Amino acid sequence: MSNNNIAESSNTQNPILKLLDCSLRVSVIPLSVATIWLTVTNKQDNSVYGDVKFNNLLGLKYMVCTSAICAAYALFAAIASWIRYFVTKAWLFFVSDQIVAYLMVTSGAAVMEILYLAYNGDQKVTWSEACDSYGKFCNKMKVALILHALVLCCFIVLALISACRVFSKFDPPFFSKQDNEERT
């Protein structure tokens, strides 16, 4: 079977999988944009301690950059998934989906750490809880993190779908009866 026949047969085998793939990619875009908007517009002023905004925290900047990359990639991938040239390059989506998923994990972890410290402080270095003074800021950060986690869940499913597309092109390994006897 030639590469084109393999790509066409794997494409026509699972139209539901293709629809799910495209739907998840399209749904990631508004979720990522909402995450960016919530994070960038998040600021609060306190008359005692001053103001806090997303520019003050490197982890939030990282999440904004990651969300922007994610939204741009999702838009490109949603469009490319309908172009025959890119459909035959399943490994390209597989690798890209993996990279974006890992970026999402790292940026989500950075924001989770910021939120943990904001709510609990760090007594060893005498940091007090910041969310007592900046409750609105912390609540918007929580919502942005939840949206970010939803995007991550979408990309985990997308990574599984792209892995299925890549690895379904290969036959499972063949083991003879003699090979099985040698293993035991």
C-alpha positions as CSV (number, residue, x, y, z in Angstrom):
1,M,0.0,0.0,0.0
2,S,1.5,3.4,-0.9
3,N,1.7,6.3,1.5
4,N,-1.1,8.2,-0.2
5,N,-3.4,5.1,0.1
6,I,-2.5,4.7,3.7
7,A,-3.2,8.4,4.5
8,E,-6.5,8.3,2.6
9,S,-7.7,5.1,4.2
10,S,-6.8,6.3,7.7
11,N,-8.6,9.6,6.9
12,T,-11.8,8.0,5.6
13,Q,-11.8,5.3,8.4
14,N,-12.6,7.8,11.2
15,P,-14.6,10.8,10.1
16,I,-15.8,11.1,13.7
17,L,-12.2,11.2,14.9
18,K,-11.5,13.9,12.3
19,L,-14.5,15.9,13.4
20,L,-13.5,15.6,17.1
21,D,-10.0,16.6,16.2
22,C,-11.1,19.7,14.4
23,S,-13.7,20.6,17.0
24,L,-11.2,20.4,19.8
25,R,-8.7,22.5,17.9
26,V,-11.3,25.2,17.2
27,S,-12.6,25.2,20.8
28,V,-9.0,25.7,22.1
29,I,-8.9,29.1,20.3
30,P,-11.5,31.0,22.4
31,L,-10.4,29.3,25.6
32,S,-6.8,30.4,25.0
33,V,-7.9,33.9,24.1
34,A,-10.1,34.1,27.2
35,T,-7.1,33.0,29.3
36,I,-4.9,35.7,27.8
37,W,-7.6,38.4,28.2
38,L,-8.2,37.5,31.9
39,T,-4.5,37.4,32.7
40,V,-3.5,40.6,30.8
41,T,-6.4,42.6,32.2
42,N,-5.9,41.3,35.8
43,K,-4.8,44.0,38.2
44,Q,-5.7,45.3,41.6
45,D,-4.7,48.3,43.6
46,N,-4.3,48.2,47.4
47,S,-3.9,51.4,49.3
48,V,-1.6,49.7,51.8
49,Y,0.6,47.4,49.6
50,G,0.4,49.0,46.2
51,D,-0.9,47.5,43.0
52,V,-0.3,44.1,41.5
53,K,-0.7,43.2,37.8
54,F,0.3,40.4,35.5
55,N,3.5,42.2,34.5
56,N,4.8,41.7,38.0
57,L,4.8,37.9,37.8
58,L,7.0,36.0,35.3
59,G,4.8,32.9,35.5
60,L,1.8,34.8,34.3
61,K,3.8,36.2,31.4
62,Y,4.8,32.7,30.5
63,M,1.2,31.5,30.6
64,V,0.2,34.4,28.3
65,C,2.9,33.5,25.8
66,T,2.1,29.8,25.9
67,S,-1.6,30.5,25.4
68,A,-0.8,32.8,22.4
69,I,1.3,30.0,20.9
70,C,-1.4,27.5,21.6
71,A,-4.2,29.6,20.0
72,A,-2.1,30.3,16.9
73,Y,-1.1,26.7,16.5
74,A,-4.7,25.5,17.0
75,L,-5.9,27.8,14.3
76,F,-3.2,26.7,11.9
77,A,-3.8,23.0,12.7
78,A,-7.5,23.3,12.3
79,I,-7.1,24.8,8.9
80,A,-4.3,22.4,8.0
81,S,-6.3,19.4,9.0
82,W,-8.5,19.9,5.9
83,I,-5.6,20.3,3.5
84,R,-4.5,17.1,1.8
85,Y,-0.8,17.8,2.0
86,F,-0.8,18.3,5.8
87,V,-3.2,15.4,6.4
88,T,-0.6,13.0,5.0
89,K,1.9,14.4,7.5
90,A,0.3,12.9,10.6
91,W,3.7,12.8,12.4
92,L,3.9,16.6,12.1
93,F,0.6,17.0,14.1
94,F,1.8,14.3,16.6
95,V,5.0,16.1,17.4
96,S,3.5,19.5,17.5
97,D,0.6,18.4,19.7
98,Q,3.1,16.9,22.1
99,I,5.1,20.0,22.3
100,V,2.1,22.3,22.9
101,A,0.8,19.9,25.6
102,Y,4.1,20.0,27.4
103,L,4.2,23.8,27.2
104,M,0.7,23.9,28.6
105,V,1.7,21.7,31.5
106,T,4.8,23.8,32.4
107,S,3.0,27.1,32.2
108,G,0.1,25.8,34.2
109,A,2.5,24.5,36.9
110,A,4.1,27.9,37.1
111,V,0.7,29.6,37.7
112,M,-0.3,27.0,40.2
113,E,2.8,27.7,42.2
114,I,2.1,31.5,42.1
115,L,-1.5,30.8,43.3
116,Y,-0.3,28.5,46.0
117,L,2.1,31.1,47.3
118,A,-0.5,33.8,47.0
119,Y,-3.0,31.9,49.1
120,N,-0.7,30.2,51.6
121,G,2.5,32.4,51.6
122,D,5.8,30.9,52.7
123,Q,6.5,31.2,56.4
124,K,10.1,30.2,56.1
125,V,11.0,33.3,54.1
126,T,8.3,35.4,55.8
127,W,6.0,35.8,52.9
128,S,2.4,36.3,54.0
129,E,-0.7,35.4,52.0
130,A,-1.4,37.9,49.3
131,C,-4.9,36.9,48.5
132,D,-6.2,38.4,51.7
133,S,-5.2,41.8,50.3
134,Y,-5.7,41.0,46.6
135,G,-8.7,38.8,46.5
136,K,-10.0,40.0,43.1
137,F,-6.6,39.4,41.5
138,C,-6.4,35.9,42.9
139,N,-9.9,35.0,41.8
140,K,-9.3,36.1,38.2
141,M,-6.0,34.1,38.3
142,K,-8.0,31.0,39.4
143,V,-10.4,31.4,36.5
144,A,-7.6,31.9,34.0
145,L,-5.9,28.8,35.4
146,I,-9.1,26.8,35.0
147,L,-9.5,27.9,31.4
148,H,-5.8,27.0,30.9
149,A,-6.4,23.5,32.4
150,L,-9.4,23.0,30.0
151,V,-7.1,23.8,27.0
152,L,-4.6,21.4,28.4
153,C,-7.2,18.7,28.6
154,C,-8.1,19.4,25.0
155,F,-4.5,19.0,24.0
156,I,-4.1,15.8,25.9
157,V,-7.0,14.4,23.8
158,L,-5.5,15.9,20.7
159,A,-2.2,14.3,21.4
160,L,-3.9,10.9,21.8
161,I,-5.8,11.4,18.5
162,S,-2.6,12.3,16.6
163,A,-0.8,9.4,18.2
164,C,-3.6,7.1,17.1
165,R,-3.3,8.5,13.5
166,V,0.5,8.0,13.4
167,F,0.7,4.6,14.9
168,S,-2.4,3.1,13.3
169,K,-0.4,3.2,10.0
170,F,1.9,0.5,11.3
171,D,1.1,-3.2,11.8
172,P,1.6,-4.6,15.2
173,P,4.9,-6.6,15.7
174,F,4.7,-10.2,14.6
175,F,5.9,-12.8,17.0
176,S,6.3,-16.4,15.9
177,K,5.6,-19.3,18.1
178,Q,9.3,-19.9,18.5
179,D,9.8,-16.3,19.7
180,N,7.1,-16.7,22.4
181,E,8.8,-19.9,23.6
182,E,12.2,-18.2,23.9
183,R,10.7,-15.4,26.0
184,T,9.3,-17.7,28.6
